[in-house]
Every structure is written in C-alpha cells, then in structure tokens.
Amino acid sequence: MCRMARPRKPLLSRDRIVEAASALVDSEGLDAVSTRRLAAELGVSGPSLYNHFRNKDEILDAVADAVSAQVDLSMFDEPDTRDWRAALHDWAVSYRAALTEHPHIVPVLAQGPGRRPAGLRVADAVFGAMVRAGWPPAQATYIGALMRYFITGSALGSFARGFVDDETAYDPADYPHLGQAHLLAERRQKVDEGAFETGLRALVDGLSLQYELLSPGGTVRPAPKRS
C-alpha cells in the first residue's frame, strides 16, 4: 500500500503565523514584523501569508488578541457571590500580568479592541459585571475606559527603569531627595508592582466612594462638602 509522504514542514496556518509574529514582537518589537520577515521565519513564500491575513496590521491585531485571550475573566462568572471591587482588582492584576509578559504589543492593545474577539470579550465582561453590580451604563463605560488607561499605561514603561544604576548621576547638590534613586533599577519589579498595586487600590477605593453616592435614578450624587 502506497503511503503519502508527510510534508517536511507543518502546513501554514493562522496560529503558526501569529505564533511567529508574537515571538518577533516579544524579542525585537513591532518594527521587526513584516510579511517578508515572517515568511522567512516560517520558511514559506511571502504571498502565502495573504491566504490568512490581508496585511501586517491584521497580523498584529491577531497577536494583540492572543494576549487578550490570556486575561483571566473567571472572577466575573459569579456576580452574585463575588464583590465587584474584588473582581475588578483581580481582573486588573491578571490583565497587567498578561501585558507585562508582552510589553511591545501594548501600543496595539492600547488602541482598543476594535473587532478583536478576545478583546471584545474582555470589554464585555467588565462592562457587564459593573452594570450587574448596580453601576449605571454610562458609569460602567467610564470605569472600563479608566481601567484600560491605567493598566495599559502601567505596562507601557517602567518608572524604576527610568533611573540609571549609577549613584554619581544624582548629585545631592542638584537632587537632594534622589540619594537612593540609583537603587531603583535593580529593584524594578518590586517598585513597579508596588506602584501598580498602590494605584489600583486607590482607584478601587475611589470607585467605592462613588458607588456609595449612587442615587436611585442611576446618577452619582456630588460628594458632601467638607467643612
């Protein structure tokens, strides 16, 4: 019986293209991605990519959506038994973790979900959870936007990495309060994660105060003035 020979290389697919593009973005950044480079990485001819994607932007969209698919949404599955504050906090931590694993794709994600399925599922889950918790739809939209600004902004860069590991760079005569700034670089993860957690808790606490001021009509009453 004659058997068909197996292809020497796996057949080209959307998943293979996205995987190769994601590896390029992670290692070299967005500018490294081109259809020619991807074709070379995959060992195929350039035009074969167009059987799966129309252009580079569609490929990057798919890479971004693959990252969105890594975000945990399970905390929104049981809205009746999970406080919206805890769910929002835990989702934000998961979202940032996914972005910090793939920081070069963050500028694409920051543009919004567009038509990306996983990105839209994220937006739908957050908005739906806030509305179910009692937030008016307009406020739920603001919360979703606020959280995206905060999370993507935190993943776009590192505050700690912005300082050099050289104590002579921060002369006390010029910068009297930066005597320990040269230590930030080596403590980058702790500083950046601590800053994110501090900001996240401040946001959730602030939203909690607004939530307490919600009127029966679904608007936020002004906070009482302090004497």
C-alpha positions, 0 to 999 in steps of 0.5 A: 500500500502506497503511503503519502509522504508527510510534508517536511514542514507543518502546513501554514496556518493562522496560529503558526503565523501569529505564533511567529509574529508574537515571538518577533514582537516579544524579542525585537518589537513591532518594527521587526514584523513584516510579511517578508520577515515572517515568511522567512521565519516560517520558511514559506513564500511571502504571498502565502501569508495573504491566504490568512491575513490581508496585511501586517496590521491584521497580523498584529491585531491577531497577536494583540488578541492572543494576549487578550485571550490570556486575561483571566475573566473567571472572577466575573462568572459569579456576580452574585457571590463575588464583590465587584471591587474584588473582581475588578482588582483581580481582573486588573492584576491578571490583565497587567500580568498578561501585558507585562509578559508582552510589553511591545504589543501594548501600543496595539492593545492600547488602541482598543479592541476594535473587532478583536474577539478576545478583546471584545470579550474582555470589554464585555465582561467588565462592562457587564459585571459593573452594570450587574453590580448596580453601576449605571451604563454610562458609569460602567463605560467610564470605569472600563475606559479608566481601567484600560488607561491605567493598566495599559499605561502601567505596562507601557514603561517602567518608572524604576527603569527610568533611573540609571544604576549609577549613584554619581548621576544624582548629585545631592547638590542638584537632587537632594531627595534622589540619594537612593534613586540609583537603587531603583533599577535593580529593584524594578519589579518590586517598585513597579508592582508596588506602584501598580498595586498602590494605584489600583487600590486607590482607584478601587477605593475611589470607585467605592466612594462613588458607588456609595453616592449612587442615587436611585435614578442611576446618577452619582450624587456630588460628594458632601462638602467638607467643612 
